[in-house]
Amino acid sequence: MDTDFRFLSVSEAAEILGVSGGRVRQLLIAGLLKGHKLGEKQWAIDPAEVAQRKIKPTPRGRPCRKSMTATDLKKV
């Protein structure tokens, strides 16, 4: 029976994703990257989750707003 589990730390995941450790923590807290919190400050992150995130990254920047039409301006 193979019981050799391998998890990544925040710093290892950050290096793979090309982001800061703080950004990885933000993703974990927001639920955009799945991991298990170990104690107060440590995280265990599944390598498959990091690989999936690397394949399909989150778009950068703020989301686009719908531009206002003339009808919308009349309502204001």
C-alpha positions in Angstrom: 0.0 0.0 0.0 1.5 3.3 -1.1 1.0 6.0 1.7 3.5 8.5 0.4 1.4 11.7 0.2 3.1 14.8 -1.3 1.8 18.3 -0.7 3.2 21.6 -1.6 3.9 24.5 0.7 2.8 28.1 -0.1 6.3 29.0 -1.3 6.6 26.0 -3.5 3.1 26.7 -5.1 4.1 30.3 -5.5 7.3 29.4 -7.4 5.4 27.0 -9.7 2.6 29.6 -10.4 5.0 32.5 -10.8 3.3 34.6 -8.1 4.1 35.7 -4.6 3.4 33.7 -1.5 0.9 36.3 -0.4 -1.1 35.8 -3.6 -1.2 32.1 -3.1 -2.6 32.7 0.4 -5.2 35.0 -1.0 -6.2 32.3 -3.5 -6.4 29.8 -0.7 -8.5 32.0 1.6 -10.8 32.9 -1.3 -11.3 29.2 -2.2 -9.9 29.7 -5.7 -7.1 27.3 -4.9 -7.8 24.3 -2.7 -5.6 23.5 0.3 -5.7 22.4 3.9 -4.6 24.7 6.7 -2.2 23.2 9.1 -2.1 25.1 12.4 -2.0 28.9 12.4 0.1 29.7 9.3 1.0 26.6 7.3 -0.9 25.2 4.3 -0.7 21.9 2.5 -1.6 22.3 -1.2 -2.3 19.4 -3.5 0.1 19.5 -6.5 -2.8 18.6 -8.9 -4.6 21.8 -7.8 -1.5 23.9 -8.6 -1.1 22.2 -12.0 -4.8 22.9 -12.8 -4.4 26.5 -11.8 -1.2 26.8 -13.9 -3.2 25.5 -17.0 -6.1 27.9 -16.4 -5.0 31.1 -14.7 -7.3 33.8 -13.5 -7.5 36.8 -15.8 -5.6 39.8 -14.6 -7.0 43.2 -13.7 -10.5 44.3 -12.8 -13.5 42.9 -14.4 -15.0 44.9 -17.2 -18.0 47.1 -16.4 -21.0 47.2 -18.7 -20.9 50.6 -20.4 -24.0 52.8 -19.8 -26.3 53.4 -22.7 -28.5 56.5 -23.3 -31.4 54.7 -21.7 -29.4 54.0 -18.6 -28.3 57.6 -18.4 -32.0 58.8 -18.4 -32.7 56.6 -15.4 -29.9 58.3 -13.4 
